[in-house]
Amino acid sequence: MSQKLRQAEQRVARKRAEIEKTRNQLQHLQEKLGRLQEEEKLLEAEQVTALFIEYGVTFEEAKTILAHNKARGGSGHVSSTESSDL
């Protein structure tokens, strides 16, 4: 086997290993993203419930408030000035 062929095969093997490593990292990140999205949904549900209980807003109003805050780049947390508007 020629040296050039061996070198080419080695490069292919390294590239395949890199691809497999990247594929595994992607799968891990996709799984992590899924878990984080589920956690986010649970936390948003807790916020809606808290707004409902503490301020007597409807669930739809609470979801609207949180969506508005999220759109502004906030955490979805309702500040004391915002809560006084409720």
C-alpha positions, 0 to 999 in steps of 0.5 A: 500500500502506498504511503499516500493511500495510507495517509488518505485513509488515516485522514478519513478515519480521523474525520469519521471519528470527528463526525461521530464525536460531533454527532454524539455531542449533538445528541447530548445537547438535543437531550439537554435542550428537551429537558430544559424546555420541559423544565421551562414549561413547568416553571411557567406553569408555576408562575401562572399559578402564582399570579392566579393565586396572589393577584386573582388574575385569570389563567389567560391574563397570567399567561398574557402577562408572562408572555409580554414580559418574556417578549421584552427579554425578561425572565417572566418575573413580575416586578412589584410595579407590574404587580401593582397594575394588576 
